[in-house]
């Protein structure tokens, strides 16, 4: 017979198994469990590498005294960082809304 305690235990086990703590995803974020799947994690890692490369290229362009190029690269990197954070917040909001729609017996 299925009881509430068994359901709660199964839910806890499922949450522990499905939790992803990837260090690179939490590098630019405030909490570490923002990735819901490996695909999301891979996408965020790629975007973080692009942002890091833009920061490095802007520092190199400042070294060679190309101020306009450095400002352009920094603004693009900050825009990408902002878009990445907004995307994470939207995905979290959708995920939270989906959880609220599930019946309590789930």
C-alpha positions as CSV (number, residue, x, y, z in Angstrom):
1,X,0.0,0.0,0.0
2,X,1.3,3.4,-0.9
3,X,1.5,5.8,2.0
4,X,2.4,9.5,2.3
5,X,5.7,8.7,3.9
6,X,6.7,6.4,1.1
7,X,5.8,9.0,-1.5
8,X,7.7,11.7,0.4
9,X,10.7,9.4,0.6
10,X,10.6,8.6,-3.1
11,X,10.3,12.3,-3.9
12,X,13.3,13.1,-1.7
13,X,15.3,10.4,-3.4
14,X,14.3,11.6,-6.9
15,X,15.3,15.2,-6.0
16,X,18.7,14.1,-4.7
17,X,19.3,12.0,-7.9
18,X,18.2,14.8,-10.3
19,X,20.1,17.6,-8.6
20,X,23.1,18.9,-10.6
21,X,25.7,21.0,-8.9
22,X,28.1,22.2,-11.6
23,X,30.7,24.7,-10.5
24,X,30.9,26.5,-13.8
25,X,27.2,27.2,-13.9
26,X,27.3,28.8,-10.5
27,X,30.3,31.0,-11.5
28,X,28.1,33.9,-12.7
29,X,25.0,33.0,-10.8
30,X,23.9,33.5,-7.2
31,X,22.8,29.9,-6.6
32,X,24.3,26.7,-7.7
33,X,21.3,24.6,-8.8
34,X,20.1,26.6,-11.7
35,X,20.7,24.1,-14.4
36,X,17.8,21.7,-14.9
37,X,19.5,19.4,-17.4
38,X,22.9,18.6,-18.9
39,X,22.0,20.5,-22.1
40,X,21.2,23.6,-20.2
41,X,24.5,23.2,-18.3
42,X,26.4,22.8,-21.6
43,X,24.8,25.9,-23.0
44,X,25.6,28.0,-20.0
45,X,29.2,26.8,-20.0
46,X,29.6,27.8,-23.6
47,X,28.1,31.2,-23.0
48,X,30.4,31.8,-20.0
49,X,33.4,30.9,-22.1
50,X,32.3,33.4,-24.8
51,X,31.9,36.1,-22.1
52,X,35.3,35.3,-20.6
53,X,36.9,35.5,-24.1
54,X,35.2,38.8,-24.7
55,X,36.6,40.1,-21.4
56,X,40.1,38.9,-22.3
57,X,39.9,40.4,-25.8
58,X,38.8,43.7,-24.4
59,X,41.8,43.7,-22.0
60,X,44.1,43.0,-24.9
61,X,42.6,45.7,-26.9
62,X,43.1,48.1,-24.0
63,X,46.7,47.1,-23.9
64,X,47.1,48.0,-27.5
65,X,45.2,51.3,-26.8
66,X,42.1,50.5,-28.9
67,X,39.7,52.1,-26.5
68,X,36.6,52.0,-28.7
69,X,37.1,48.3,-29.5
70,X,37.5,47.6,-25.7
71,X,34.4,49.4,-24.8
72,X,32.4,47.6,-27.6
73,X,33.6,44.2,-26.4
74,X,32.9,45.0,-22.8
75,X,29.4,46.2,-23.6
76,X,28.7,43.0,-25.7
77,X,30.0,40.9,-22.8
78,X,27.8,42.7,-20.3
79,X,24.8,42.4,-22.5
80,X,25.4,38.6,-22.9
81,X,25.8,38.3,-19.2
82,X,22.5,40.2,-18.6
83,X,20.7,38.0,-21.2
84,X,22.0,34.9,-19.6
85,X,20.7,35.9,-16.1
86,X,17.3,36.9,-17.5
87,X,17.1,33.5,-19.3
88,X,17.9,31.7,-16.1
89,X,15.3,33.6,-14.2
90,X,12.6,32.9,-16.8
91,X,13.4,29.2,-16.7
92,X,13.3,29.1,-13.0
93,X,9.9,30.9,-13.0
94,X,8.5,28.4,-15.5
95,X,9.8,25.5,-13.5
96,X,8.3,26.9,-10.3
97,X,5.0,27.5,-12.0
98,X,5.0,23.9,-13.4
99,X,5.6,22.5,-10.0
100,X,2.7,24.5,-8.6
101,X,0.4,23.0,-11.2
102,X,1.2,19.4,-10.1
103,X,-1.3,17.7,-7.8
104,X,-0.1,17.2,-4.2
105,X,-0.1,13.5,-4.6
106,X,2.7,13.7,-7.1
